[in-house]
């Protein structure tokens, strides 16, 4: 129990604070107990939805975070949370509305509170561009893990070995995503296909830029270490994690409108989920879960590729959030099962 409190205590307190704020807001806006309970129920469902859709995010975050020192791990949980809550769950939808409607940020806030239906409509109208950017970025994140010539641990061996072998071709994963973008753009109406393609290209540019910044920071830190200077590694990984988390957040923010078009309700529900995802990430890192379960990373990165492709396809097809979450859960569950089976076989062979 003490271990659970250690990792999830802050998330529990954060949840209680958000629910208290939700209860106060519900009473102020509805003035009735049923209204308050209904609003709290939506917040709870949104938080569970965010957690279920983002477990693969926690696993991938852990793969980056385990190579960072403790101070950057704490910053990911604190500073990163501020970026996740106020950046993606509040500022991002408001920025979409402000840009799409040609209004200022204050007017966007007023629109979200006074005319939530119009606010939802404007955010939803930007879905094609969001799908292109987020889908391209996430697909590249997942593909980079498998298009790696140095990768020697394989889960789906027949597929992963071949992907590793063709990774000797420079930028093969970028070509793969570009082909996806072009192919899916042919299914989209002409007036939206250019938006989709441009957003996807910017997603690729963002991935390359973040990778480049991370590599430069690592090189700089290695050079300082050779000169005998003390360095605190982690800034590059921290930046990478923020962009990655933002891409994961796109579909959650858009999908939340299926339950509510109230900005405050959506922000509270998704923020609770985001906090628990961060706690799960720290838990995975400090307990060494990724090292213990050999194929868990593989399942998470396959889930990311699936999520990225689904996000790209969502520019043309309406895909329920439940399907997205189910695919990710199945892939991670199967990789966990295979990891346990591998561990048992290794233990039996050692006897």
KAUR-V453457 format. One record per residue. N is the residue number from 1. PHI is phi in whole degrees, -180 to 180 (999 if undefined). Layout:
# KAUR-V453457
N;PHI
N;PHI
This chain:
# KAUR-V453457
1;999
2;-65
3;-65
4;-64
5;-63
6;-59
7;-88
8;-117
9;-60
10;-65
11;-64
12;-66
13;-63
14;-60
15;-63
16;-63
17;-65
18;-64
19;-66
20;-64
21;-64
22;-64
23;-65
24;-63
25;-64
26;-63
27;-69
28;-66
29;-90
30;-114
31;70
32;-142
33;-65
34;-58
35;-65
36;-64
37;-64
38;-64
39;-67
40;-64
41;-64
42;-64
43;-60
44;-64
45;-64
46;-62
47;-66
48;-65
49;-61
50;-63
51;-65
52;-66
53;-81
54;-115
55;-64
56;-63
57;-61
58;-62
59;-65
60;-66
61;-56
62;-64
63;-64
64;-83
65;-68
66;-66
67;-94
68;-104
69;-75
70;-63
71;-65
72;-76
73;-63
74;-67
75;-65
76;-62
77;-77
78;-102
79;-60
80;-61
81;-68
82;-62
83;-65
84;-66
85;-77
86;-80
87;-79
88;-87
89;-87
90;-123
91;-68
92;-62
93;-62
94;-65
95;-65
96;-60
97;-65
98;-61
99;-72
100;-66
101;-92
102;67
103;-123
104;-83
105;-63
106;-65
107;-65
108;-65
109;-64
110;-61
111;-63
112;-65
113;-90
114;-88
115;-134
116;-62
117;-66
118;-67
119;-59
120;-62
121;-62
122;-68
123;-62
124;-64
125;-67
126;-91
127;-63
128;-61
129;-66
130;-63
131;-62
132;-66
133;-67
134;-64
135;-64
136;-64
137;-63
138;-67
139;-62
140;-67
141;-58
142;-67
143;-65
144;-59
145;-65
146;-94
147;-82
148;-141
149;-68
150;-91
151;-76
152;-121
153;-108
154;-127
155;-95
156;-87
157;-57
158;-59
159;-82
160;-69
161;-64
162;-68
163;-64
164;-65
165;-71
166;-82
167;-69
168;-67
169;-76
170;-59
171;59
172;-63
173;-69
174;-67
175;-62
176;-60
177;-69
178;-62
179;-63
180;-60
181;-60
182;-64
183;-62
184;-71
185;-63
186;-71
187;-90
188;-96
189;-52
190;-56
191;-70
192;-114
193;-65
194;-67
195;-59
196;-62
197;-65
198;-64
199;-64
200;-63
201;-64
202;-65
203;-63
204;-66
205;-62
206;-62
207;-63
208;-63
209;-64
210;-65
211;-62
212;-66
213;-63
214;-62
215;-65
216;-64
217;-64
218;-63
219;-63
220;-64
221;-68
222;-63
223;-66
224;-65
225;-65
226;-65
227;-85
228;86
229;-91
230;-80
231;-129
232;-115
233;-73
234;139
235;-63
236;-61
237;-64
238;-62
239;-62
240;-61
241;-64
242;-68
243;-67
244;-62
245;-64
246;-62
247;-64
248;-64
249;-76
250;-54
251;-68
252;-66
253;-65
254;-67
255;-67
256;-63
257;-69
258;-69
259;-105
260;-159
261;-111
262;-91
263;-58
264;-68
265;-62
266;-63
267;-63
268;-65
269;-64
270;-69
271;-68
272;-60
273;-61
274;-62
275;-65
276;-67
277;-63
278;-66
279;-63
280;-63
281;-62
282;-61
283;-60
284;-61
285;-70
286;-75
287;-88
288;67
289;-64
290;-65
291;-73
292;-74
293;-111
294;-59
295;-107
296;-63
297;-61
298;-60
299;-61
300;-66
301;-72
302;-64
303;-65
304;-67
305;-60
306;-61
307;-64
308;-62
309;-68
310;-62
311;-64
312;-63
313;-68
314;-66
315;-68
316;-116
317;-117
318;-84
319;-113
320;-60
321;-61
322;-61
323;-67
324;-58
325;-65
326;-67
327;-62
328;-62
329;-64
330;-65
331;-64
332;-68
333;-62
334;-66
335;-66
336;-67
337;-61
338;-65
339;-66
340;-62
341;-63
342;-63
343;-62
344;-66
345;-65
346;-65
347;-67
348;-68
349;-70
350;-79
351;-76
